Amino acid sequence: MFVFSNLLTAIAEVLRWVLNIFMWIVIARAILSWVSPDPYNPIVRFVHNITEPVLYQIRKRIPINFGGIDFSPILVLLAVIFLQRFVVQSLYELALSLR
């Protein structure tokens, strides 16, 4: 069972890293929206291409835009924090219980 426990620990760790990186990319996207960056800059395009599918789905389902302020990045950040606290932590605890 220790092999399955190690597998779950590894999956939890990778998921934690992916969610953390995605959270920082969403924060970068929010900061970029405050300035007028060059849309042809490869970094700006990368950040936009990574975050837009998720933000678009949030905007489509929950149209909350008060006074020109887009709250979809906040909802995405809350979802990432929820996934980190619930899913990743559950995987860690399940792995510990299998040892």
C-alpha positions as CSV (number, residue, x, y, z in Angstrom):
1,M,0.0,0.0,0.0
2,F,3.0,2.3,0.5
3,V,3.3,2.6,-3.3
4,F,-0.2,3.9,-3.7
5,S,0.3,6.2,-0.8
6,N,3.4,7.6,-2.5
7,L,1.5,8.0,-5.7
8,L,-1.2,10.0,-4.0
9,T,1.4,12.1,-2.3
10,A,3.1,12.8,-5.6
11,I,-0.2,13.7,-7.3
12,A,-1.1,16.0,-4.4
13,E,2.3,17.7,-4.6
14,V,2.1,18.2,-8.4
15,L,-1.5,19.5,-8.2
16,R,-0.4,21.9,-5.4
17,W,2.3,23.3,-7.6
18,V,0.1,23.6,-10.7
19,L,-2.6,25.4,-8.7
20,N,0.0,27.7,-7.1
21,I,1.5,28.6,-10.5
22,F,-1.9,29.2,-12.0
23,M,-2.9,31.4,-9.1
24,W,0.2,33.6,-9.7
25,I,-0.6,33.8,-13.4
26,V,-4.1,34.9,-12.7
27,I,-2.7,37.6,-10.3
28,A,-0.3,38.7,-13.1
29,R,-3.3,38.9,-15.5
30,A,-5.2,41.1,-13.1
31,I,-2.2,43.4,-12.7
32,L,-1.7,43.5,-16.5
33,S,-5.3,44.6,-16.8
34,W,-4.5,47.8,-14.8
35,V,-1.9,48.9,-17.3
36,S,-1.9,49.0,-21.1
37,P,0.6,46.3,-22.1
38,D,1.7,45.6,-25.6
39,P,-0.7,42.9,-26.8
40,Y,1.9,41.4,-29.1
41,N,4.4,40.8,-26.2
42,P,4.9,37.0,-25.9
43,I,4.6,37.1,-22.1
44,V,1.3,39.1,-22.3
45,R,0.0,36.7,-24.9
46,F,1.0,33.7,-22.8
47,V,-0.7,35.0,-19.7
48,H,-3.8,35.9,-21.7
49,N,-4.0,32.5,-23.5
50,I,-3.6,30.6,-20.2
51,T,-6.1,32.5,-18.2
52,E,-8.8,33.5,-20.7
53,P,-10.5,30.1,-21.1
54,V,-11.1,29.9,-17.3
55,L,-12.0,33.6,-16.9
56,Y,-14.3,33.4,-19.9
57,Q,-16.3,30.5,-18.5
58,I,-16.7,32.4,-15.2
59,R,-17.8,35.6,-17.0
60,K,-20.3,33.6,-19.1
61,R,-21.9,31.9,-16.2
62,I,-21.8,34.6,-13.6
63,P,-21.8,38.1,-15.3
64,I,-20.6,40.2,-12.4
65,N,-19.1,43.4,-13.7
66,F,-19.8,46.4,-11.6
67,G,-18.7,49.7,-12.9
68,G,-16.2,48.3,-15.3
69,I,-14.5,46.1,-12.6
70,D,-14.2,42.4,-13.5
71,F,-14.5,40.2,-10.5
72,S,-13.9,36.9,-12.4
73,P,-10.2,36.8,-11.3
74,I,-11.3,37.0,-7.7
75,L,-13.7,34.1,-8.2
76,V,-10.9,32.1,-9.9
77,L,-8.5,32.8,-7.0
78,L,-11.1,31.7,-4.5
79,A,-11.7,28.5,-6.5
80,V,-7.9,27.8,-6.6
81,I,-7.7,28.3,-2.8
82,F,-10.6,26.0,-2.3
83,L,-9.0,23.3,-4.4
84,Q,-5.7,23.7,-2.6
85,R,-7.4,23.4,0.8
86,F,-9.9,20.7,0.0
87,V,-8.6,18.5,-2.8
88,V,-4.9,18.7,-2.2
89,Q,-5.2,18.4,1.5
90,S,-7.6,15.5,1.2
91,L,-5.1,13.7,-1.1
92,Y,-2.3,14.2,1.5
93,E,-4.5,12.9,4.3
94,L,-5.6,9.9,2.3
95,A,-2.0,9.1,1.5
96,L,-1.1,9.4,5.2
97,S,-3.9,7.1,6.2
98,L,-2.7,4.4,3.8
99,R,0.8,4.1,5.3
